[in-house]
Amino acid sequence: MGYSRVRRHVNRFLLYFVLIVTTVVMVGPFVWLVLSSLKEKQDMYSIHPTPFARRKDTGRIYVTFENYTEAFDFLDFPLLAKNTLIVAIINTSVNLLLNSMAGYAFARINFPGRDKIFKIMLMSLMVPATVLLIPNLLMVKTLGMYNTKSALIFPFVMSVYNVFMMRQFFMGVPASLEEAARVDGAGRFRTFFQIVLPLVRPAVVTQGVFTFLWNYNNFLWPLVALIDKKNYTLALGLGSLVTVGNTRYHVLIASSVVVALPLIVLFLIFQRYIVEGIMAGSLKG
């Protein structure tokens, strides 16, 4: 066996070893979460945990859905899911429209102070999100949106990072396509929606998925902006299960599985576009 062949086998072994370790680290916690949710409480809280719970008398592996039943009794999942979807879908739709139009304007339209305005926008990325909590809270209170679903939507209808990402993608679209559309009589908006925007579909899908995920998982801002439980989201509902000295971990674990499942389905549906968008974005960034 030659030296180059040995080196190729070693490299392949190291590659698969890293991939396996990474997969275990990334997927392992969720698998443990699902397996734990299917155990009875005494086995879930055991000081000697095992991947699969077994009956003490027969030694057979068993599965129970009691934790899920208790989770659905304890949390109003339909209301929480409805509130979460309203906020996430509206926020994602508005973000896709405004971020794409802003990115196109910064990439293609020459207007006074364009580059300076864009640099000032990028500087805002340096400000930690927690610093903006109080200004955002004062703003929604002034506008009469406090303790409403609008408070979860209005402050986040645009994202500077997504504007930057869309600008980078639009800069990669050949200008000759726009010139050809202009010669055929297409206006600026028709060129944008029918010619340019479809060409950056991976970026649009990636932005949409991540914006939806961020709104779906957002916990800190709803905790600050909401009081009434009828406006709670899924993340806030899960947080309400954690109480000092009386946390129901078996309910929390089963609820976490229920809340995480839609996100996994969403990723499986759009994984091709997400990978394309991230890879293209890393090259263009």
N, C-alpha and C positions, 0 to 999 in steps of 0.2 A: 504494500500500500504506500503510495507516494506521499511526500510531505504536504502537497497542496490538498490531497484528498482528506488527509487526517485533519488539516486545519479547517476544511469545509465542514466535516462532521462535528468538530468541536464548536465551531461557530453556530451550527444549526442546533446543537444540544443547548448551548447557552441561550440562544434565542427562545427555544421552547421552554426552557427553565424560567426565564424572565416572564414569558407570557403566562405560564401556569401560575407562578407566584402572584402576578398582577391580577389575574382572574380571581384567584382565591381571596385576595385582599379586598377586591372591589365587590364581588358577588357574595362572598362568604357571609357578611353580616345580614344581608337580606334573606339568604337561605336559612340562617339560624333564626331569624325573626319569624319566617313562615312556619318552620318546624316547631318553634316554641309556642306559636299561637294554636297549634293543634294538640297541645298537651293539657292535662288537667292541672289545676292550680298547685297541688302538692308536688307534682313532678316539675312544674315550671320553676318553683322556688327551691328545688332541691340543691343541697350544697355539693352534690356530685352530678352535675348536668351531663346528659348524654344526647346525641343528635336525635335519637328516636326514643319515645317513652314506651315502657313495657309494663304490662300488668304484673304486679308482685306475686300473684298466685299462680299464673300460668306462664309468665315470662314472654308472652306474645306482644308484638308491637301493636299499639292501638292509635286511633285518631279520634278526636272529639271536636265538635264545633260549638261547645258551650260558651267559649270565650267570645265567639262572634255573635251568638245570640244575646249575651249580656251587653256586648258593645252596641248592638242595634237598639237594645232597650234603654241604654244609658244616654246615647247620643242621638239627636234628631238628624240622621244622615241626609234624608231628602232635602231638608231646609238648608243644611250646611253646604251640600253639593250645589243646590240651586244658587245660593249667594256666591259661592266660589266661581261657578261657571259664568254668572252674569258679569262679575268683576273681571275675570280672566279673559273672556271672549271680547268684551267691549274694549278693554285696555289693549289687547293684542291687535284688534282691528284698527283702532285709531293710531296705535304706534306704527303699524305697517304702512299706513297711508302717509302720516306726517313725516316719519323718518325717511321713507323712500323719496318723497318730494323734496325734503330738505337736502338729502344726500345728492340728488340729481341737480338741484340748484347750485350747490357748492362745487359740483364737478363740471357742469356744462354751461352755466349762465354767468356771464361777466357783468357784475354790478359793483358799484363803488364800495370799497372796504371789504370785499368778499373774503380775502385771505386773513385780514385782521380779525374780522368777526369769527371766522372759523377757528383761529388760534385761541381767541378768548373762550370760545365754547370748549375747546380741548382742555384749557386750563381748569375748567370746572370739574374735570375728572379727578383732579388732585384733591378735591374736598371730600373727606369721608362722609359716607351716607348718614352716619349717626349725628353729624354736626347739623344736618339739614332737618332733623326731626322737629325741633322747636319752631324754626321759621315756617315749615310746612303746616304744623299744627295751628299756628297763629293765622296762617292764610285761610285754611279751611274753616276756622272759627269765624273769621271776618266775613267770609262768603256764606255763612250759614249752612255749611256742609258737615259740621261736626256730628258724629254719631249717625251718619248715613252712608249708604254704599257709594255715593258720589265722592266721599272723602277718600275712598280707596282707589278711585279712578283718576280724578282731576290732576293730582300732583304728579302723575306718572304717565301722562299721555305722550311724552317724548323721551328719548334716550340719546344722550350725546354720543355714547359709544356706538349705538346702532346707526346714527347719522354718519359717523366716521366710517363705519364698515360699508354702508351703502355707497358713500362717496368713492371709496376705493374701488368698488366693483363697477360703478358707472364710468369711472375714468378708464377702465379696461375695455369698454365698448367702443368699437371703431366709429369715429365721427362721420365717416362716409355714409353710414346707415341713416343717420339723422339728416344729412344733406340730401340724400336720395328721397327721403320721406318729405322733406320740405319742398323739393322740386315737384313732387306729386301733389302738392297742395295741402299736406297735413300740417295742422297747427302745432303749437308747443305741447298742449295737453294730449292731443291724439298721438303725437310722436312718443310721448312719455309712456302712456298707458298701453299702446298697441305695438310699439316697436322696441323700445329700450327696456321697459320693465320685464317683459317675458324672458329677455336674455339673461337676467340676473336672478332667475327663479331659485337656484340653490341658496343664495344669500337671503332672499325673501322668506323662504321656508325655514331656514335656520334661525333667522331673527324672530319669526313667528313662534316657533317651538320654544325658544329660550325665554321669550317674553311671557308666553303662556305659563311656562314652568315657574318663572319668578313670581308671577302673580298667584299661582296656585299654592306655592310654598311660603309666600310672604307671611311672616308672623309678627315681627316687631311693630310695623306700622299699624296693622289692624288692632293690635293690643293697645296702642296709644290713642287711636282715632275712634274706637268703638266702645260703647258701654252696654247698649241694648243687645241682649243675646239673640234677638230675632235677626240681626244683621251679621252675626258671626260667620266666619268662613271655616273651612275644614281644618286649617292649621290652628286657628284659634280654638276650635272645638277640641282638638287633641290637647292643646295646652291646658284647657280647663280640667283635664283629667289628672293633672299633676297638682296635688295639694300637699301642704305640709303635714307629714305624719300619716296621711291616708291616701296615698297614691295607689290606684288599682292597676298594677303593672300588667296583669293578664288582660284587662280590658284595653289598656293603652297599646299593648303589642298587637292584639287583634285589630284594633282600629287603625293602627299604623299600616298594617297590610292592606286593609280596605282602601285607605287613602292613597297608597303607593301604586296600587294596581293600574288605575287609569293612566298614570304617567308612563309605566312600562309599556302599555299598549300603544300609547302615543309615540314613544320612541321606536317601537318595532315597525309602526306604519311609515314613519318618516325617516328611518335611519339612513337610507341612501342619500337623501337630500342633506341631512345633517352632516354626514361625513364629507360630502362634496363641498358643502358650504364652509366647514371648518378648514379643510385642506386648501381650498381656494383662498380663503381669508388669510390663512397663515402665509401664503405665498405673496399675496398682494400687500399685506400689512408691512 
